[in-house]
Amino acid sequence: MNDPFYITTPIYYVNDSPHMGGAYTTISADVAARWHRLLGDDVMFLTGTDEHGLKLQRAAQEQEMSPQELVDFYSKRYIETWSDLNISNDDFVRTTEPRHKVAVQALLQKVYDNGFIELNTYEGLYCVACEAYYTEDDLIDGLCKFHNKPVETVKEENYFFKLSAFQDRLAKYYEENPQAIEPLSRRNEVLSFINSGLRDFSISRSSLSWGIPIPWDQKHVTYVWFDALTNYITALEYPNIDSDLYKKFWPGVHFVGKDILRFHAVYWPAMMMAAELEPPKQVFAHGFLTVGGEKMSKSKANQIVPSDLTPTFGVDGYRYHFVADQRFGGDGDFSYEQMVARYNSDLANNFGNLTARVLNMAIKYCDGLSTDKRANGPLKNAIAQTFEKCETLMGEFNFSEFHKTIWELIGACNSYIEQTEPFKMAKEDMAGAQAVLGDCLEALRAICLFAYPAMPATCEELWRRLGLNIDTPIDKVQLPRDLEWGSMPAGLPLEKGESLFPRIVADES
């Protein structure tokens, strides 16, 4: 296809190590990126770290470190964690990079020159954890509703972005582009917020030193959200809007948590409009990933990091759970017991067992080599139908149903084996048994490709056991072209190997 596809995660605030919630967003974006690469699209996948703001300045002071030392330490942890989780990002933005400073100051200057930034004095309720101002109506019992922490009363002279000037324009934009915010519930939430009346918001701090200076007034540094949001075009070489990257990939798709939807679906597109630039193509806001019904929090001791789970489930088992078991867009609740059950049912009993079953029989009855014989049974149509469904579901970022569809194909392959019984057929009709197994190898090859975005390392290993890496690495395959029935070559050496997914016994202690 060679269509451009730009996918981003939020850039993560480096006041702590990466936790399960951030991993959930990042893995989801990685699955989308890998799927589009399989389709032959030109993909740009961006993630990164947000490294400015009052919260970090205070944290550095408390730890007797410089802010740069603090952000270097935590940013490295994110880079290492995403590498450990096999995240295939094409770029990683840090807001302390020189290229980002250039982009932020250029965007600020453009918006200022267009008359949408002015100096004013503001007094309001400020949440340091959110790096945001709130009204009394936004709070719950005087506390930030996202962090359950007290807010501070802050009064200072700041530069303000004239968000109110874009109320009608934003409302019209979302009416004309309903797909620009997903899911529908979040779109309705944003429209309600816009229609209730937009207030101008502060974009600078004069009491803060850790940030990017305002280009026309060096006494002020840029407020963290204006700074952070610009990262999405920093990676595309802004302010050079004539660069190949910018022209090819902007506008893109942003995956964000629902707690930062307002910044991405109201503030950010208005900023782009003010700079005479196109707003993002889509903001997809997923729900919270909770533990025991509560939002993950260090203070509640329920914050789970990926390395707590990957030794037990493996990286691919971890990745699979969070895209298959959680409905992307809604809230999800994590349970260790449920994760074990999903792993054993889907991966050990179904995918892993099918793989062992087919390879065992093919090695035994086809002399250890893939066969050119085909029975042309029901799996032929099942593969084609699976691709059509998967393409639609991935277009909606419906990861859980996407994987449910793959497992329906796994079930169809298992049923086909049970109905035809090639292990019995081989006693009287070896050619017929080989033809059935030829169908099964075609299906296993297709399943391997469909499952690859969520479980790349496992599928690369299965691809190797099928002998397919001899001609084409799995990441060089293109769908749907290479799903054509008969694409499984004959004469490739097959290998059973150890179990792809050993069963897990839940720790009941």
HELIX and SHEET records of a PDB file:
HELIX    1   1 MET A   20  LEU A   38  1                                  19    
HELIX    2   2 LEU A   54  GLU A   62  1                                   9    
HELIX    3   3 PRO A   67  ASP A   84  1                                  18    
HELIX    4   4 PRO A   98  ASP A  113  1                                  16    
HELIX    5   5 GLU A  136  ASP A  138  5                                   3    
HELIX    6   6 LEU A  163  PHE A  166  5                                   4    
HELIX    7   7 GLN A  167  GLU A  176  1                                  10    
HELIX    8   8 PRO A  178  ALA A  180  5                                   3    
HELIX    9   9 LEU A  184  ASN A  195  1                                  12    
HELIX   10  10 VAL A  224  LEU A  229  1                                   6    
HELIX   11  11 ASN A  231  THR A  234  1                                   4    
HELIX   12  12 ASP A  244  PHE A  249  1                                   6    
HELIX   13  13 LYS A  258  ILE A  260  5                                   3    
HELIX   14  14 LEU A  261  ARG A  262  1                                   2    
HELIX   15  15 PHE A  263  TYR A  267  3                                   5    
HELIX   16  16 TRP A  268  ALA A  274  1                                   7    
HELIX   17  17 PRO A  306  ASP A  308  5                                   3    
HELIX   18  18 THR A  310  ALA A  324  1                                  15    
HELIX   19  19 TYR A  336  ARG A  342  1                                   7    
HELIX   20  20 TYR A  343  GLY A  352  3                                  10    
HELIX   21  21 ASN A  353  TYR A  365  1                                  13    
HELIX   22  22 LEU A  379  GLY A  395  1                                  17    
HELIX   23  23 PHE A  399  THR A  420  1                                  22    
HELIX   24  24 PRO A  422  MET A  425  1                                   4    
HELIX   25  25 MET A  430  ALA A  451  1                                  22    
HELIX   26  26 PRO A  456  ARG A  465  1                                  10    
HELIX   27  27 LEU A  468  ILE A  470  5                                   3    
HELIX   28  28 ILE A  474  LYS A  476  5                                   3    
HELIX   29  29 ARG A  481  LEU A  483  5                                   3    
SHEET    1   A 6 TYR A  12  TYR A  13  0                                        
SHEET    2   A 6 ASP A  42  ASP A  50  1                                        
SHEET    3   A 6 PRO A   4  THR A   8  1                                        
SHEET    4   A 6 VAL A 253  GLY A 257  1                                        
SHEET    5   A 6 GLN A 282  HIS A 286  1                                        
SHEET    6   A 6 ILE A 181  GLU A 182  1                                        
SHEET    1   B 3 TYR A  12  TYR A  13  0                                        
SHEET    2   B 3 ASP A  42  ASP A  50  1                                        
SHEET    3   B 3 ASP A  91  ARG A  94  1                                        
SHEET    1   C 4 ALA A 132  TYR A 134  0                                        
SHEET    2   C 4 ILE A 117  CYS A 127 -1                                        
SHEET    3   C 4 GLU A 152  PHE A 161 -1                                        
SHEET    4   C 4 PHE A 201  SER A 202 -1                                        
SHEET    1   D 3 SER A 204  ARG A 205  0                                        
SHEET    2   D 3 ASP A 217  THR A 222 -1                                        
SHEET    3   D 3 PRO A 213  ILE A 214 -1                                        
SHEET    1   E 3 GLU A 294  LYS A 295  0                                        
SHEET    2   E 3 LEU A 289  VAL A 291 -1                                        
SHEET    3   E 3 GLY A 332  PHE A 334  1                                        
END                                                                             
